[in-house]
Amino acid sequence: MSDSPPDDHKIDFGYEKVAVTEKQTRVRGVFDSVASKYDLMNDLMSGGMHRLWKRFTLSQTGLKPGHAALDVAGGTGDLAIGLARQVGPTGHVILSDINWEMLSRGRDRLLDKGIAGNVSFSLANAEKLPFADASFDCITIGFGLRNVTDKPAALKSMRRVLKPGGQLLILEFSHPVAPGLKPVYDAYSFKVLPLMGKLVAGDDASYRYLAESIRMHPDQPTLAGMMKDAGFDNCRWHNLTGGIVALHRGYAY
C-alpha cells in the first residue's frame, strides 16, 4: 500500500489548501512561468548569495573521481555543474527535474559549457525516482524539496537510491534564527520579491507563492526528524545567512 496521500487529500500550496493533483499542476505552472528568468531572478533575489550557498553545498559532498551523483530538482544545473567537475570524466552525474522547461534549460546550459560526457538528464518525480537501489554516492536537492507534494515519499525515494555510506544534501530556504532577522526577511519576501517578479519576470503571483512556500516548509529540527524517519542517519544541518537557508545532511548506513 502506498504511503502517498490520496488525490483528494488537501495539501499546502503556499498558504492555500489544494488537492494533491492540483498542487502538482500549479507547481508545474509556476516553474513553466519562471524558467526563462530563473537564473536572473535567483541572482537578483539573493544578491548573488545563492552562489555562495551552492558553493558551500558542493564543498560538503565528499565526492571523488569515479563516483556517481544525482541532483534532484536540479533545474538549470548549478549544482550539477559542480558535481560533474568533482566526479570527473570517469564518474557520472544525473541531473533530474520533474519540470521539462527547467530540465531542458539545465541541459542546454551544461551543453553550452561543454559539460556533457559524464552527465545525463532525467525527467523524474522526486517521490518515485526511476533509478536502481544503491546507485549514488551523493544526492543533492537545492531549493526543490519545499515544492515536492509528498516530502516523506521523496526522502524515502532518495534514501533508497543512495549507496551504503552515501550522503544526501538538502539545500533549502529555512527559518531565520538570527535575532531581529525575521521581520526584515518577511518584509522583503512579501513586498519586494513579488514586485521584483512582476517587473523582471512579468509574474508576481509565482514569486508570492515562492515566499509563502518557504514559510510552510518544515523548520530545521523538523526536517532533520523527517530525514531520520526516512531512514537517514547522523542527520544534522548548517544554518547559512542567519538561518534564511539551511543545508541539511544525512547518511545511508
C-alpha positions as CSV (number, residue, x, y, z in Angstrom):
1,M,0.0,0.0,0.0
2,S,1.3,3.5,-0.9
3,D,2.2,6.0,1.8
4,S,1.3,8.8,-0.6
5,P,-1.7,11.0,0.3
6,P,-4.9,10.2,-1.7
7,D,-5.6,12.5,-4.7
8,D,-8.5,14.3,-2.8
9,H,-6.3,15.0,0.2
10,K,-5.7,18.7,0.9
11,I,-2.1,19.9,0.9
12,D,-0.3,23.2,1.1
13,F,0.2,25.3,-2.0
14,G,1.7,28.3,-0.3
15,Y,-0.9,29.5,2.2
16,E,-3.7,27.8,0.2
17,K,-5.1,24.3,0.8
18,V,-5.5,22.4,-2.5
19,A,-5.9,18.8,-3.7
20,V,-2.7,16.8,-4.3
21,T,-3.2,16.7,-8.1
22,E,-3.9,20.4,-8.2
23,K,-0.7,21.2,-6.3
24,Q,1.3,19.2,-8.8
25,T,-0.3,21.1,-11.7
26,R,0.1,24.5,-10.1
27,V,3.7,24.0,-9.1
28,R,4.4,23.0,-12.7
29,G,2.7,26.2,-13.8
30,V,4.9,28.3,-11.5
31,F,8.1,26.8,-12.9
32,D,6.9,26.9,-16.5
33,S,6.3,30.6,-16.0
34,V,9.6,31.5,-14.3
35,A,12.0,29.1,-16.2
36,S,13.2,31.7,-18.7
37,K,14.1,34.2,-15.9
38,Y,15.0,31.7,-13.2
39,D,18.8,32.3,-13.0
40,L,18.5,36.1,-13.3
41,M,15.8,36.2,-10.6
42,N,18.0,34.0,-8.3
43,D,20.8,36.5,-8.6
44,L,18.5,39.4,-8.0
45,M,16.5,37.9,-5.1
46,S,19.6,36.7,-3.2
47,G,22.0,39.4,-4.2
48,G,24.2,36.6,-5.6
49,M,24.2,34.8,-2.3
50,H,22.7,31.7,-3.8
51,R,26.1,31.1,-5.5
52,L,27.8,31.0,-2.1
53,W,25.2,28.7,-0.6
54,K,25.6,26.3,-3.6
55,R,29.4,26.5,-3.4
56,F,29.2,25.5,0.3
57,T,26.9,22.6,-0.5
58,L,29.4,21.4,-3.1
59,S,32.2,21.6,-0.6
60,Q,30.4,19.1,1.6
61,T,29.7,16.3,-1.0
62,G,32.8,14.2,-0.3
63,L,32.7,13.1,-3.9
64,K,35.8,11.7,-5.6
65,P,36.7,11.0,-9.3
66,G,34.7,8.0,-10.5
67,H,31.8,8.5,-8.1
68,A,28.1,8.7,-9.1
69,A,25.9,11.7,-8.1
70,L,22.3,12.7,-8.5
71,D,21.0,16.2,-8.5
72,V,17.2,16.1,-7.8
73,A,15.0,19.0,-8.8
74,G,18.3,20.3,-10.4
75,G,16.6,22.9,-12.6
76,T,19.1,24.9,-14.5
77,G,22.1,22.9,-13.3
78,D,24.1,25.0,-10.9
79,L,24.8,22.1,-8.6
80,A,25.1,19.5,-11.4
81,I,27.9,21.6,-13.0
82,G,29.9,21.4,-9.8
83,L,29.1,17.7,-9.2
84,A,30.3,16.9,-12.7
85,R,33.6,18.5,-12.1
86,Q,34.0,16.7,-8.8
87,V,33.4,13.2,-10.2
88,G,35.5,13.8,-13.3
89,P,35.3,12.0,-16.6
90,T,35.3,8.6,-15.0
91,G,32.3,9.5,-12.8
92,H,28.6,10.1,-13.7
93,V,26.1,12.7,-12.7
94,I,22.4,12.7,-13.4
95,L,20.5,16.0,-13.5
96,S,16.8,15.3,-12.8
97,D,13.8,17.5,-12.6
98,I,10.0,16.9,-12.8
99,N,9.6,20.1,-14.9
100,W,10.6,19.8,-18.6
101,E,11.1,23.6,-19.0
102,M,13.6,23.7,-16.2
103,L,15.3,20.5,-17.2
104,S,15.7,21.5,-20.8
105,R,17.3,24.8,-19.8
106,G,19.7,22.9,-17.5
107,R,20.6,20.5,-20.2
108,D,21.2,23.4,-22.7
109,R,23.3,25.2,-20.2
110,L,25.5,22.3,-19.4
111,L,26.0,21.5,-23.1
112,D,26.9,25.2,-23.7
113,K,29.6,24.9,-21.0
114,G,31.0,21.7,-22.7
115,I,29.8,19.5,-19.8
116,A,28.2,16.5,-21.3
117,G,30.3,13.4,-21.4
118,N,29.7,12.5,-17.7
119,V,26.2,13.9,-17.3
120,S,22.8,12.6,-18.3
121,F,19.4,14.0,-17.8
122,S,16.2,12.5,-16.4
123,L,12.6,13.9,-16.3
124,A,11.8,12.4,-12.9
125,N,9.5,12.8,-9.9
126,A,11.5,13.0,-6.7
127,E,8.8,10.9,-5.0
128,K,9.4,8.0,-7.3
129,L,12.9,8.2,-8.6
130,P,13.4,5.8,-11.6
131,F,16.8,4.5,-10.5
132,A,18.1,1.2,-9.1
133,D,18.6,0.8,-5.4
134,A,22.0,1.9,-4.1
135,S,23.0,3.8,-7.3
136,F,24.6,7.0,-6.0
137,D,27.4,8.1,-3.7
138,C,25.8,11.5,-3.1
139,I,22.4,13.1,-3.8
140,T,21.8,16.9,-3.8
141,I,18.5,18.8,-3.9
142,G,18.8,22.5,-4.0
143,F,15.7,24.7,-3.3
144,G,13.4,21.9,-4.6
145,L,12.1,20.0,-1.6
146,R,9.6,22.6,-0.5
147,N,7.9,22.3,-3.8
148,V,7.5,18.5,-3.6
149,T,4.0,17.3,-2.9
150,D,4.9,14.3,-0.7
151,K,8.1,15.1,1.1
152,P,8.3,11.9,3.2
153,A,7.9,9.9,0.0
154,A,10.7,11.9,-1.7
155,L,13.0,11.4,1.2
156,K,12.4,7.7,1.2
157,S,13.0,7.5,-2.5
158,M,16.3,9.3,-2.2
159,R,17.3,7.1,0.6
160,R,16.6,4.0,-1.5
161,V,18.9,5.0,-4.3
162,L,21.8,6.0,-2.1
163,K,24.7,3.6,-1.7
164,P,25.6,2.5,1.8
165,G,27.7,5.3,3.2
166,G,26.2,7.7,0.7
167,Q,25.1,11.2,1.6
168,L,22.0,13.3,1.0
169,L,22.5,17.1,0.9
170,I,19.3,19.3,1.1
171,L,19.9,23.0,0.5
172,E,16.7,24.9,1.2
173,F,15.2,28.1,2.5
174,S,14.5,27.7,6.2
175,H,13.6,29.6,9.3
176,P,15.7,32.6,10.4
177,V,17.4,32.1,13.7
178,A,19.5,35.4,13.9
179,P,17.9,37.9,16.3
180,G,15.8,40.6,14.6
181,L,16.2,39.0,11.2
182,K,12.7,37.5,10.7
183,P,10.6,40.8,10.4
184,V,13.1,42.2,7.9
185,Y,13.1,39.0,5.9
186,D,9.3,38.8,6.0
187,A,9.0,42.4,4.7
188,Y,11.5,41.7,1.9
189,S,9.8,38.4,1.0
190,F,6.2,39.6,0.7
191,K,6.8,43.1,-0.6
192,V,10.0,43.2,-2.6
193,L,10.0,39.7,-4.1
194,P,6.6,39.9,-5.8
195,L,7.3,43.4,-7.1
196,M,10.6,42.2,-8.4
197,G,8.9,39.1,-10.0
198,K,6.4,41.4,-11.7
199,L,9.0,43.8,-13.1
200,V,11.6,41.3,-14.2
201,A,9.7,38.1,-14.9
202,G,6.2,39.5,-15.5
203,D,4.8,37.2,-12.8
204,D,4.2,38.5,-9.3
205,A,1.9,35.6,-8.3
206,S,4.6,32.9,-8.7
207,Y,7.0,34.8,-6.5
208,R,4.3,35.4,-3.9
209,Y,3.8,31.6,-3.9
210,L,7.6,31.0,-3.5
211,A,7.6,33.3,-0.5
212,E,4.6,31.5,1.1
213,S,6.1,28.1,0.3
214,I,9.2,29.0,2.3
215,R,7.1,29.8,5.4
216,M,5.2,26.5,5.1
217,H,8.4,24.4,4.8
218,P,9.4,22.5,7.9
219,D,11.9,24.2,10.2
220,Q,15.4,22.9,10.7
221,P,14.8,20.4,13.5
222,T,11.5,19.1,11.9
223,L,13.2,18.4,8.6
224,A,16.1,16.6,10.3
225,G,13.4,14.5,12.0
226,M,11.7,13.7,8.7
227,M,15.1,12.6,7.3
228,K,15.6,10.3,10.3
229,D,12.1,8.9,9.8
230,A,13.0,8.2,6.1
231,G,16.0,6.1,7.2
232,F,18.9,8.5,7.2
233,D,21.5,8.5,10.0
234,N,23.6,11.3,11.6
235,C,21.2,13.9,10.4
236,R,22.2,17.5,11.0
237,W,22.2,20.9,9.5
238,H,24.2,24.0,8.9
239,N,22.5,27.4,9.1
240,L,23.5,29.8,6.4
241,T,22.9,33.6,6.4
242,G,21.3,33.5,9.8
243,G,19.1,30.6,9.0
244,I,17.4,32.1,5.9
245,V,18.9,29.0,4.3
246,A,20.0,25.7,5.8
247,L,22.0,22.8,4.5
248,H,20.7,19.5,5.9
249,R,22.7,16.3,5.5
250,G,22.1,12.7,6.3
251,Y,23.8,9.4,5.5
252,A,22.7,6.0,4.3
253,Y,24.3,3.3,6.6
